[in-house]
Amino acid sequence: MACDSYHRWRDDVALLKRLNLNSYRFSIAWPRIQPTGRGPANERGLDYYRRLVDALLENGIRPLPTLYHWDLPQALEDAGGWPERDTAQRFAEYAALVTSALGDRVRDWATFNEPFIFTRFGYLDGYHAPGRKDPDAYLRATHTVNLANGLAVRAIKAERSSLRVGCVYSVSPGVPASDGEADRAAAEAFHAYVNLWFVTPVLRGTYPANALAGELPRERMGYRDGDERIMRAQLDWAGINYYFHQVVQHAKPGEGALPIPFVTVGRNEFPLTDFGWPVNPAGLRDILVRMYRDCGEIPLEVTENGCSYLDCPDAGGSIPDARRIAYLHEHLAAVAQARAAGVDVRGYHHWSLMDNFEWAEGYTQRFGLSYVDFRSLERTLKDSGRWYADVVKMGRLHPDGRRGPR
């Protein structure tokens, strides 16, 4: 059941209101709109999103939908999935259907959530669905997604030219393992491969030159003449999902796999979340500055940033989570530092509104500002949620970082 927001959307809009939020990022489920990945829209599916969007607008909250958050219709996976070039056209048609139905009331849209993650983990590492471990399928999947992004942006604009379209990227600062020239070059290759592989194609029609060792493996990717024109489209904004940095070391590309001239290593001097991720607020400032430059200074929004801590209700029913409050304070301060450095950051969305089903981790990680009892599905604001509501209401951080400006 996860959070069952499909049935509890009224409660969740009320929860957003309690948090004083004025923007809500959510995702639209492709299988809910097109169960087979093609054909006319399922109106019952669209009606759910119409109700949600109308409720958000009535409460003064901006809807910020993402069209794809990793749930591919099974029929399309059976036909080959993202490595299959036709999936790009199917996605563009789906994007047009949804924006035709909702574009009169939703202004801001995102095409994909974290294309690097769902292609790599789904088709190379086998960690997420569909669980494949095939380097060539992975390379084709990345290229198909880049084709789909360009096609979808143009399809959305064709439906309604005034819509603002972006894409949401998972990014990590690459920190060289040493001051040596080879490790510094490896960190630049990491940035190109991890952070820009899905950015430069849509903005410039090209892949980042230093992401891989040697020439672009066009044949393995299924690249065709003219694809640079299909991939390229004008984004109005870019979403930044930041959780942690990575330490990068030079390495010779592995044989028979991907020609990547680096490895990530485990060195870390930062405190860890309960998920084992390092807490490095300065990394958010640094990656915002870098991505703003690399995206051609289009507006950015922090579309995800958060931490998993397994704090549970105390005897009185409260959920004290001081570590999340400290995390939020430090990362919001990092956003302010990026803005002070000239980065046009338009919004911040914490991951997440409530504890939920975290993909391969299931219910074992809790990222929410609200605690969810997964038996009753009751939502309870954590101390961090109340702190966050105060910060949003007052529009500033408390100097000591431990309490909201009550």
C-alpha positions as CSV (number, residue, x, y, z in Angstrom):
1,M,0.0,0.0,0.0
2,A,2.9,2.4,0.6
3,C,1.3,5.7,1.8
4,D,-1.9,5.1,-0.2
5,S,-1.9,8.8,-1.2
6,Y,-4.2,7.8,-4.1
7,H,-7.1,7.5,-1.6
8,R,-5.7,9.9,1.1
9,W,-4.9,12.8,-1.2
10,R,-7.2,15.2,0.8
11,D,-5.3,14.4,4.0
12,D,-2.0,15.0,2.2
13,V,-3.1,18.3,0.8
14,A,-4.1,19.3,4.3
15,L,-0.7,18.2,5.5
16,L,1.0,20.4,2.9
17,K,-1.1,23.3,4.2
18,R,0.0,22.6,7.8
19,L,3.6,22.8,6.6
20,N,2.8,26.2,5.0
21,L,4.2,25.0,1.6
22,N,3.4,26.8,-1.6
23,S,4.7,24.2,-4.0
24,Y,4.2,20.4,-4.2
25,R,6.2,18.2,-6.4
26,F,4.5,14.9,-7.2
27,S,4.8,12.4,-10.0
28,I,2.2,11.1,-12.5
29,A,2.1,7.4,-13.0
30,W,2.3,6.5,-16.7
31,P,0.6,3.1,-16.2
32,R,-2.3,4.9,-14.5
33,I,-2.8,7.0,-17.7
34,Q,-1.8,4.4,-20.4
35,P,-1.8,0.9,-18.9
36,T,-0.2,-0.6,-22.0
37,G,1.9,2.4,-22.8
38,R,0.0,3.4,-25.9
39,G,-3.5,4.4,-27.0
40,P,-6.0,6.8,-25.5
41,A,-5.8,8.1,-22.0
42,N,-7.5,6.3,-19.1
43,E,-9.9,9.1,-18.0
44,R,-10.2,7.6,-14.5
45,G,-6.5,8.0,-14.0
46,L,-6.5,11.6,-15.3
47,D,-9.5,12.4,-13.0
48,Y,-7.4,11.6,-10.0
49,Y,-4.8,14.1,-11.0
50,R,-7.4,16.7,-11.9
51,R,-8.8,16.4,-8.4
52,L,-5.4,16.6,-6.8
53,V,-4.4,19.6,-8.9
54,D,-7.6,21.5,-8.2
55,A,-7.2,20.9,-4.5
56,L,-3.7,22.2,-4.6
57,L,-4.7,25.3,-6.4
58,E,-7.6,26.0,-4.1
59,N,-5.1,26.0,-1.2
60,G,-2.6,28.3,-2.9
61,I,-0.1,25.5,-3.6
62,R,1.7,25.2,-7.0
63,P,1.4,21.8,-8.6
64,L,4.8,20.6,-9.9
65,P,4.3,17.3,-11.6
66,T,6.9,14.9,-13.0
67,L,5.8,12.8,-15.9
68,Y,8.1,9.8,-15.3
69,H,9.3,8.6,-11.9
70,W,10.5,5.1,-12.9
71,D,7.2,3.3,-13.5
72,L,7.2,2.1,-17.1
73,P,4.1,0.3,-18.3
74,Q,4.9,-3.4,-18.2
75,A,3.9,-3.9,-21.9
76,L,6.6,-1.5,-22.9
77,E,9.2,-3.3,-20.8
78,D,8.1,-6.6,-22.4
79,A,8.7,-5.0,-25.8
80,G,12.3,-4.1,-24.8
81,G,11.9,-1.2,-22.4
82,W,14.1,1.9,-22.5
83,P,16.8,0.2,-24.6
84,E,14.1,0.0,-27.4
85,R,14.1,3.2,-29.5
86,D,10.3,3.2,-29.9
87,T,9.9,3.8,-26.2
88,A,10.9,7.4,-26.8
89,Q,8.0,8.0,-29.2
90,R,5.6,6.3,-26.7
91,F,6.8,8.6,-24.0
92,A,6.3,11.8,-26.1
93,E,2.7,10.7,-26.9
94,Y,2.0,10.1,-23.2
95,A,3.5,13.5,-22.3
96,A,1.2,15.1,-24.9
97,L,-1.9,13.3,-23.5
98,V,-1.2,14.4,-19.9
99,T,-0.4,18.0,-20.7
100,S,-3.4,18.3,-23.0
101,A,-5.6,17.2,-20.0
102,L,-3.9,19.3,-17.3
103,G,-2.0,22.0,-19.1
104,D,-4.9,24.5,-18.5
105,R,-4.2,24.5,-14.8
106,V,-0.6,23.3,-14.4
107,R,2.1,25.7,-15.6
108,D,5.3,23.9,-14.6
109,W,6.3,20.4,-15.7
110,A,9.2,18.0,-15.4
111,T,9.7,15.3,-17.9
112,F,11.9,12.7,-16.1
113,N,13.1,12.1,-12.6
114,E,16.7,11.1,-12.3
115,P,17.4,9.5,-15.7
116,F,20.9,8.5,-14.6
117,I,19.5,6.5,-11.8
118,F,16.7,4.5,-13.4
119,T,18.8,3.7,-16.5
120,R,21.9,2.7,-14.6
121,F,20.2,0.8,-11.7
122,G,17.6,-0.8,-14.0
123,Y,19.7,-1.9,-17.0
124,L,23.4,-2.0,-15.8
125,D,23.5,-2.7,-12.1
126,G,20.3,-4.6,-11.8
127,Y,19.5,-3.0,-8.5
128,H,16.1,-1.6,-9.5
129,A,13.4,-2.9,-11.9
130,P,13.7,-4.4,-14.4
131,G,16.9,-5.8,-12.8
132,R,19.0,-6.2,-16.0
133,K,22.8,-6.2,-16.1
134,D,23.6,-5.5,-19.7
135,P,26.1,-2.6,-20.5
136,D,24.9,-2.4,-24.1
137,A,21.2,-2.3,-23.0
138,Y,22.2,0.4,-20.5
139,L,23.9,2.6,-23.2
140,R,20.9,2.2,-25.5
141,A,18.5,3.1,-22.7
142,T,20.4,6.3,-21.9
143,H,20.2,7.4,-25.6
144,T,16.5,6.5,-25.8
145,V,15.8,8.6,-22.8
146,N,17.7,11.5,-24.3
147,L,15.7,11.1,-27.5
148,A,12.5,10.9,-25.4
149,N,13.4,14.0,-23.5
150,G,13.7,16.1,-26.6
151,L,10.6,14.7,-28.2
152,A,8.6,15.2,-25.0
153,V,9.6,18.8,-24.4
154,R,8.5,19.7,-28.0
155,A,5.3,17.7,-27.6
156,I,4.4,19.5,-24.4
157,K,5.1,22.9,-26.0
158,A,3.0,21.9,-29.0
159,E,0.1,21.3,-26.7
160,R,0.5,24.7,-24.9
161,S,3.5,26.9,-25.7
162,S,3.2,28.8,-22.4
163,L,4.1,25.8,-20.3
164,R,7.5,25.8,-18.5
165,V,9.3,22.5,-19.0
166,G,12.3,21.1,-17.1
167,C,14.0,17.8,-16.3
168,V,15.1,16.6,-12.8
169,Y,18.6,15.4,-12.4
170,S,20.4,13.4,-9.6
171,V,23.7,15.1,-9.1
172,S,26.8,14.6,-6.9
173,P,29.9,16.7,-6.6
174,G,32.9,14.7,-7.6
175,V,35.7,15.3,-5.1
176,P,39.2,14.2,-6.3
177,A,40.8,11.5,-4.1
178,S,44.1,13.4,-4.2
179,D,45.5,16.6,-5.6
180,G,47.1,14.7,-8.4
181,E,46.4,15.7,-12.0
182,A,45.0,12.2,-12.8
183,D,42.5,12.3,-10.0
184,R,41.4,15.8,-10.8
185,A,40.8,14.8,-14.4
186,A,38.9,11.7,-13.1
187,A,36.6,14.0,-11.0
188,E,35.9,16.1,-14.2
189,A,35.0,12.9,-16.1
190,F,32.8,11.8,-13.2
191,H,30.9,15.1,-13.4
192,A,30.4,14.8,-17.1
193,Y,29.3,11.2,-16.9
194,V,27.1,11.3,-13.8
195,N,25.8,14.9,-13.8
196,L,25.8,15.9,-17.5
197,W,25.0,12.8,-19.6
198,F,21.4,13.8,-19.7
199,V,21.9,17.6,-19.6
200,T,24.1,18.5,-22.6
201,P,22.0,16.3,-25.0
202,V,18.8,18.3,-24.4
203,L,20.5,21.7,-24.1
204,R,23.1,21.3,-26.9
205,G,22.4,18.2,-28.8
206,T,25.7,16.6,-27.8
207,Y,27.1,14.2,-25.2
208,P,29.7,15.6,-22.8
209,A,33.1,15.0,-24.5
210,N,35.1,13.8,-21.5
211,A,32.5,11.5,-19.9
212,L,33.9,8.4,-21.4
213,A,37.4,7.4,-22.5
214,G,37.8,7.4,-26.3
215,E,35.1,8.1,-28.9
216,L,31.4,8.1,-28.2
217,P,30.2,4.4,-28.6
218,R,27.6,5.4,-31.1
219,E,26.9,1.9,-32.4
220,R,26.5,0.4,-28.9
221,M,24.1,3.3,-28.0
222,G,22.0,3.0,-31.1
223,Y,22.9,6.5,-32.2
224,R,21.7,7.5,-35.7
225,D,22.5,10.5,-37.9
226,G,20.2,13.3,-37.0
227,D,19.7,12.3,-33.4
228,E,21.4,15.4,-32.2
229,R,18.4,17.4,-33.5
230,I,15.9,15.0,-31.9
231,M,17.6,15.2,-28.5
232,R,17.9,19.0,-28.4
233,A,15.1,21.1,-27.0
234,Q,14.9,24.2,-24.8
235,L,14.5,23.6,-21.1
236,D,13.0,26.4,-19.1
237,W,14.4,25.2,-15.8
238,A,16.3,22.3,-14.3
239,G,15.6,20.3,-11.2
240,I,18.5,19.4,-8.8
241,N,18.3,16.3,-6.6
242,Y,21.2,16.3,-4.1
243,Y,21.9,13.9,-1.3
244,F,25.7,13.4,-1.1
245,H,29.1,13.9,-2.7
246,Q,31.4,11.2,-4.0
247,V,35.2,10.8,-3.8
248,V,36.6,10.0,-7.3
249,Q,39.9,8.3,-8.2
250,H,41.5,7.8,-11.6
251,A,41.2,4.3,-13.1
252,K,41.7,2.6,-16.5
253,P,38.4,1.8,-18.2
254,G,37.4,-1.7,-17.7
255,E,37.4,-4.1,-20.6
256,G,34.0,-5.4,-21.9
257,A,32.0,-3.0,-19.8
258,L,31.9,0.8,-19.9
259,P,34.8,3.0,-20.9
260,I,34.7,5.1,-17.7
261,P,38.1,6.5,-16.6
262,F,37.4,6.7,-12.9
263,V,36.1,4.8,-9.9
264,T,34.4,6.1,-6.7
265,V,36.1,5.3,-3.5
266,G,34.7,5.0,0.1
267,R,36.8,7.6,1.9
268,N,34.6,9.9,4.0
269,E,35.1,12.3,6.9
270,F,31.5,13.3,7.3
271,P,28.7,12.1,9.6
272,L,26.4,9.6,8.1
273,T,22.6,9.3,7.9
274,D,20.9,6.1,9.0
275,F,21.0,5.1,5.3
276,G,24.8,5.4,5.4
277,W,25.0,8.6,3.2
278,P,27.5,11.3,4.1
279,V,26.0,14.6,5.3
280,N,27.9,17.4,3.4
281,P,25.8,20.6,3.1
282,A,28.6,22.5,1.3
283,G,28.2,19.9,-1.5
284,L,24.7,21.3,-2.2
285,R,26.0,24.8,-2.5
286,D,28.9,23.7,-4.8
287,I,26.8,21.6,-7.1
288,L,24.2,24.3,-7.5
289,V,26.9,26.7,-8.5
290,R,28.4,24.2,-11.0
291,M,25.1,23.0,-12.5
292,Y,23.9,26.6,-12.9
293,R,26.9,27.3,-15.1
294,D,26.7,24.0,-17.0
295,C,23.0,24.4,-17.6
296,G,23.5,27.8,-19.3
297,E,22.2,29.7,-16.3
298,I,18.6,28.6,-16.6
299,P,16.6,28.7,-13.3
300,L,17.2,25.8,-11.0
301,E,14.9,24.3,-8.4
302,V,16.1,21.9,-5.6
303,T,13.6,19.2,-6.4
304,E,14.9,16.7,-3.8
305,N,17.2,16.9,-0.8
306,G,16.8,15.0,2.4
307,C,17.9,12.4,4.9
308,S,16.8,9.1,6.3
309,Y,16.8,8.9,10.1
310,L,14.8,6.1,11.8
311,D,13.4,8.2,14.6
312,C,10.1,6.7,16.0
313,P,7.3,8.0,18.2
314,D,8.2,8.5,21.9
315,A,5.9,7.6,24.8
316,G,3.9,10.8,24.3
317,G,3.4,10.2,20.6
318,S,5.8,12.9,19.4
319,I,8.6,12.1,16.9
320,P,11.8,14.0,18.0
321,D,14.2,14.1,15.1
322,A,16.9,16.7,16.0
323,R,19.3,15.3,13.4
324,R,16.9,16.0,10.5
325,I,16.3,19.6,11.9
326,A,20.1,20.1,11.9
327,Y,20.3,18.6,8.3
328,L,17.5,20.9,7.1
329,H,19.0,24.0,8.6
330,E,22.5,23.4,7.1
331,H,21.2,22.5,3.6
332,L,18.8,25.5,3.5
333,A,21.7,27.7,4.5
334,A,23.7,26.1,1.6
335,V,20.9,27.1,-0.8
336,A,21.1,30.6,0.5
337,Q,24.8,30.6,0.0
338,A,24.4,29.5,-3.7
339,R,21.8,32.3,-4.2
340,A,24.2,34.8,-2.7
341,A,26.8,33.6,-5.2
342,G,24.4,34.5,-8.1
343,V,22.7,31.1,-8.7
344,D,19.0,31.6,-9.7
345,V,17.5,29.0,-7.4
346,R,13.7,29.4,-7.5
347,G,12.5,26.7,-5.1
348,Y,13.4,24.0,-2.5
349,H,11.5,20.7,-2.1
350,H,12.4,18.5,0.8
351,W,12.4,14.7,0.2
352,S,10.0,13.9,1.4
353,L,6.6,15.0,2.7
354,M,6.1,11.7,4.5
355,D,7.8,8.3,5.1
356,N,7.2,6.1,2.1
357,F,8.1,3.0,0.1
358,E,11.8,3.7,-0.9
359,W,12.1,1.5,-3.9
360,A,14.6,-1.3,-3.3
361,E,14.8,-0.3,0.4
362,G,11.1,-0.8,0.9
363,Y,10.0,0.5,4.3
364,T,13.4,0.3,5.9
365,Q,14.2,4.0,5.4
366,R,12.3,7.0,6.6
367,F,12.9,10.4,4.8
368,G,9.7,12.1,5.7
369,L,8.8,15.3,7.6
370,S,5.8,13.2,8.6
371,Y,5.9,9.8,10.3
372,V,3.8,7.1,8.6
373,D,2.5,4.2,10.6
374,F,2.5,1.6,7.8
375,R,-0.2,-0.5,9.4
376,S,-2.8,2.3,10.0
377,L,-1.3,4.7,7.4
378,E,-1.8,7.5,9.9
379,R,0.5,10.5,9.3
380,T,2.1,12.4,12.2
381,L,4.2,15.5,11.8
382,K,7.7,15.0,13.2
383,D,9.5,17.7,15.2
384,S,11.3,18.5,11.9
385,G,8.0,19.0,10.2
386,R,6.8,21.6,12.8
387,W,10.3,23.3,12.6
388,Y,10.1,23.4,8.8
389,A,6.5,24.9,8.9
390,D,7.8,27.7,11.1
391,V,10.8,28.4,8.8
392,V,8.5,28.5,5.8
393,K,6.0,30.8,7.5
394,M,8.7,33.3,8.7
395,G,10.9,33.0,5.6
396,R,14.2,32.8,7.6
397,L,16.3,30.4,9.5
398,H,16.8,30.7,13.3
399,P,20.5,31.5,14.0
400,D,21.1,28.5,16.3
401,G,19.6,26.1,13.8
402,R,17.8,24.1,16.5
403,R,14.4,25.6,16.6
404,G,12.1,27.5,14.3
405,P,11.4,31.2,14.8
406,R,8.3,30.7,16.9
